[in-house]
Amino acid sequence: MHSMRSRRQADPNTLLGARVLLRPLRVDDWEAWRDVRTRCRDWLERWEPRPELGASDPIADREAFRARCGAWERQRHFDAAYGFGLFLANGRFAGEVSLGSLHRGPFQMGYIGYWVDELLAGNGYVPEGVVLLMRYSFESLDLHRLEAAIVPRNVASRRVAEKLGMRDEGTATRFLQIQGVYEDHVRYAITVEEWHERRPELTAKFLTP
């Protein structure tokens, strides 16, 4: 835990929880990231959009991963999206938690995304990471609303949203392209008012050692 606190102090973009930390991925994370993505490829990619034709694969190409990290950094700089690697207290890379497609103006909202190493699923690491992201989004970025859009049959991801008390706002028809097919998605949401109401409970349950 001491090392986690040291890393947070060294990087203001690090978000520290009880058992996990979130920080932007760097090029030197490639091998750990690649190992997880390779081992869990079938398990993860069935829920993800198909890459654009001709795009370099960051799993196979370190330079493509470098470009991916750079793209997240540029989006952070322009307040468009915030990507984080999810790490355990011992430094093990576990997955990713992200805040994407930020809308400012009258919306003040963004979309939550997350995935985890199949071997670490079911341990509560993702809910803890998402609570860290919620706190950052509402209290540091001053957002008003967060959404998560999930394929109905993705039971594990839906369980995370439900565990955190996000409202099921119904199903959007053919909402997002997943592996080349536009699929329906259940839309979950939480607003800043609900966050302040639930913050003590969520903090006690997920962020208290």
C-alpha positions in Angstrom: 0.0 0.0 0.0 2.9 2.3 0.7 4.0 1.9 -3.0 0.5 2.8 -4.1 0.6 6.1 -2.1 4.0 6.9 -3.4 2.8 6.5 -7.0 -0.3 8.6 -6.4 1.9 11.4 -5.1 4.2 11.2 -8.1 1.3 11.3 -10.6 -1.7 13.7 -10.0 -3.7 11.6 -12.5 -3.5 8.5 -10.3 -6.7 7.6 -8.4 -6.1 5.5 -5.3 -8.6 3.0 -3.9 -8.5 0.5 -1.1 -7.2 -2.4 -3.3 -6.7 -0.9 -6.7 -5.4 2.3 -8.3 -6.2 3.9 -11.7 -3.6 5.7 -13.7 -3.1 6.4 -17.4 -1.3 3.6 -19.3 2.2 4.2 -20.4 4.3 2.6 -23.1 6.2 0.5 -20.5 2.8 -1.1 -19.6 2.7 -2.8 -23.0 4.0 -6.2 -22.1 1.6 -6.6 -19.1 -1.3 -5.2 -21.2 -0.5 -7.4 -24.2 -0.3 -10.5 -22.0 -3.7 -10.0 -20.6 -5.3 -9.0 -23.9 -3.8 -12.0 -25.6 -4.8 -14.5 -23.0 -8.3 -13.0 -22.7 -8.8 -12.1 -26.3 -11.9 -14.2 -27.0 -13.4 -13.4 -23.7 -13.1 -9.6 -24.1 -13.4 -9.0 -27.9 -16.9 -10.4 -28.2 -18.2 -7.3 -26.3 -16.1 -4.8 -28.3 -16.4 -2.9 -31.6 -14.6 -4.4 -34.5 -11.4 -2.4 -35.3 -11.2 -0.3 -38.4 -9.8 -2.1 -41.5 -6.1 -1.7 -41.8 -5.7 -0.4 -38.2 -2.5 -1.6 -36.4 -3.1 -4.0 -33.6 -1.7 -2.7 -30.3 -1.7 -6.3 -29.0 0.9 -7.2 -31.6 2.6 -3.9 -32.2 4.3 -1.9 -29.4 4.2 1.2 -31.6 0.5 0.9 -32.1 0.2 0.7 -28.3 2.3 3.8 -28.0 0.0 5.6 -30.4 -3.0 4.3 -28.3 -1.5 5.8 -25.1 -0.8 9.0 -27.0 -4.4 9.2 -28.2 -5.7 8.8 -24.7 -3.3 11.5 -23.5 -4.5 14.0 -26.2 -8.1 13.3 -25.3 -7.3 14.0 -21.7 -5.6 17.2 -22.7 -8.7 18.4 -24.6 -11.1 17.2 -21.9 -12.7 14.7 -24.4 -12.0 11.4 -22.6 -10.0 10.0 -19.7 -8.6 6.5 -19.9 -7.0 4.6 -17.0 -5.3 1.3 -16.4 -6.6 -0.7 -13.5 -3.9 -2.0 -11.2 -3.9 -4.1 -8.0 -2.0 -3.0 -4.9 0.9 -5.3 -5.8 1.3 -3.5 -9.2 -0.4 -6.2 -11.3 -2.2 -4.9 -14.3 -5.8 -6.0 -14.1 -7.8 -4.1 -16.8 -9.0 -0.7 -17.8 -11.6 1.8 -16.7 -12.4 4.8 -18.9 -14.6 7.8 -19.2 -15.3 8.5 -22.8 -17.3 10.8 -25.2 -17.5 13.8 -22.8 -20.2 16.3 -23.6 -19.9 19.7 -21.9 -22.3 22.6 -22.3 -25.8 21.7 -21.1 -25.1 18.0 -21.0 -22.0 17.7 -18.7 -21.9 13.9 -19.2 -19.7 11.0 -20.2 -19.8 7.3 -20.8 -18.2 4.7 -18.4 -16.3 1.8 -19.9 -14.5 -1.1 -18.2 -12.9 -4.5 -18.7 -10.9 -6.9 -16.5 -8.5 -9.8 -16.8 -10.7 -13.0 -16.9 -8.6 -14.5 -14.1 -9.4 -11.6 -11.8 -13.1 -11.3 -12.6 -15.5 -11.6 -9.7 -13.2 -10.1 -7.0 -14.8 -6.6 -6.9 -11.9 -4.8 -8.5 -13.9 -3.3 -11.3 -16.7 -1.9 -9.1 -14.0 -0.3 -6.9 -12.3 1.2 -10.0 -15.6 2.5 -11.3 -16.4 4.2 -8.0 -13.0 5.9 -8.2 -13.9 7.0 -11.7 -17.4 8.3 -10.5 -15.8 10.3 -7.7 -13.3 11.8 -10.1 -15.9 12.6 -12.7 -18.4 14.2 -10.3 -16.0 15.9 -7.9 -13.0 16.8 -10.0 -14.4 17.1 -13.6 -17.8 18.5 -12.4 -19.9 16.3 -14.6 -23.6 16.0 -14.0 -24.3 12.6 -15.5 -22.6 9.3 -16.3 -23.9 6.5 -18.5 -22.8 2.9 -19.2 -24.2 1.2 -22.3 -24.0 -2.6 -22.1 -25.0 -5.5 -24.4 -28.0 -7.2 -22.7 -26.4 -10.6 -22.6 -23.2 -9.3 -21.0 -24.4 -10.4 -17.5 -21.0 -9.7 -15.8 -20.8 -6.1 -16.9 -24.5 -5.5 -16.1 -23.9 -6.8 -12.6 -21.2 -4.1 -12.1 -23.6 -1.3 -13.0 -26.4 -2.8 -10.9 -24.1 -3.3 -7.9 -23.3 0.4 -8.0 -26.9 1.4 -8.1 -26.9 2.8 -11.6 -30.5 3.2 -13.0 -31.6 0.9 -15.9 -33.1 3.5 -18.3 -34.1 1.0 -20.9 -32.7 -0.6 -24.0 -31.5 1.4 -27.0 -32.1 -0.5 -30.2 -29.0 -1.2 -32.4 -27.1 1.4 -30.4 -23.4 0.5 -31.0 -21.4 -1.7 -33.4 -20.1 -4.8 -31.7 -17.9 -7.1 -33.8 -19.5 -5.7 -37.0 -23.1 -5.9 -35.9 -25.1 -3.0 -34.5 -26.4 -4.4 -31.2 -29.0 -3.3 -28.7 -27.6 -1.9 -25.4 -29.1 -1.5 -22.0 -28.4 2.1 -20.8 -27.5 2.6 -17.2 -27.1 6.1 -15.6 -26.3 8.0 -12.5 -26.4 11.8 -11.9 -24.4 13.9 -9.5 -27.4 14.3 -7.2 -27.6 10.5 -6.9 -23.9 10.3 -6.4 -24.0 12.7 -3.4 -26.9 10.7 -2.0 -25.1 7.3 -2.4 -21.5 8.5 -1.9 -21.2 7.5 1.8 -22.5 4.0 1.0 -20.3 3.5 -2.1 -17.2 4.9 -0.4 -17.7 2.7 2.7 -18.3 -0.4 0.6 -15.7 -0.1 -2.1 -13.0 2.5 -1.1 -12.5 1.9 2.6 -9.7 -0.5 3.5 
